[in-house]
């Protein structure tokens, strides 16, 4: 079918338009400096394009973009007004009738925690991350502005464009920060009616009934089961404050939409999937079991996974993980384990008390290091692989706090997992604080980096060979040969470099 111009064109930065061969956590690679792999290899073998149809419409798109598409249709725009297009094919859908181009990005300027840790002035390697490069390239393409359409940016990283100077530099007209369903449709309507809308708009917490069902397949088969968190960490975004679980029938309907689009793997998404339908912070095991069983039971679904879980929830209901593993068939040759992201953040109860007391509930801050180890043990027994994060440079952090985290890393050595140290980025109620950078690293921080590196290298090869098994042969060979290169050859060099930096920072 020949493409044509639409009044509203929705798209996303190229790095989020890939489901990374079904291994969605490889998406972290988008935060690496663009010199890490040749772009040809990166976009062909690690981050291949999501499929398209009808000349460039996205068959699969980021979940947030699908939510905005659904909100626009529910608001009253017709399906013939709105298209979700692949960024490489977008110009085919832009014409004189196009008034708005909505762009989703996780990390438009490369200022998210992962990018600031690895790239730019603050990070270990310097340079521009793939995602920021591709965002810049997309929004500054003169073809987007040919018919004077307004460029509206949303997505988890849109806060990075609150600065007017940055928006002007990139030619971005409007930025939407926060939940988009209620705030985006009226903005688009005003633009279409000829109003000169510009600036930053903040989307407030959206009620369940306004989280409309998606109309097309999603990258990674992501389907949102709950939104918000309620644990109230000071460095988190404000809309996380209210936790809302979606009705099971909405979730199942979205899974069916995915299956219809050819997406047979489902990733249940929430900040803590274990708290689906929870009573405050208390896990409701029967609701979680029902959720996983129902998702796995949808006709056409071959694989069910999850995005995030909380270690406090694991420790609160220790038997639940094993039950979930049984329900979704973890432990087979094709699915030796499942993984999910989880926040460890620190090994210091004092840091917990100061910045994230809600994170440990219903336990106490002083129990945190024991709780983390216990939860990692439960994960191991249940064939769950935690992909944990640590935050370096939290406000009020002392060397003693960092050493407590190093101690915790030592206790976590026997547990198959990946632990990624990230720099503190001042968002949420800590917006006024100073961010952390590689220049702020003390010897203790380098020691912690070394502990994380050694932990990762200890498990990397085994995890990688199990993780990439479903990739096409060539991609699998490429990733594995890279892993072997890292583990066997570069690791020793990297260790030496970390130790050198540690000594250098000690001499400052
Ligand atoms: S637990 Fe995670 S999602 Fe919840 S408030 Fe803390 S940082 Fe945010």
Boltz pocket constraint, residues with backbone or C-beta under 6 A from the ligand:
constraints:
  - pocket:
      binder: B
      contacts: [[A, 228], [A, 229], [A, 230], [A, 231], [A, 232], [A, 233], [A, 235], [A, 236], [A, 237], [A, 240], [A, 271], [A, 343], [A, 356], [A, 359]]
      max_distance: 6.0
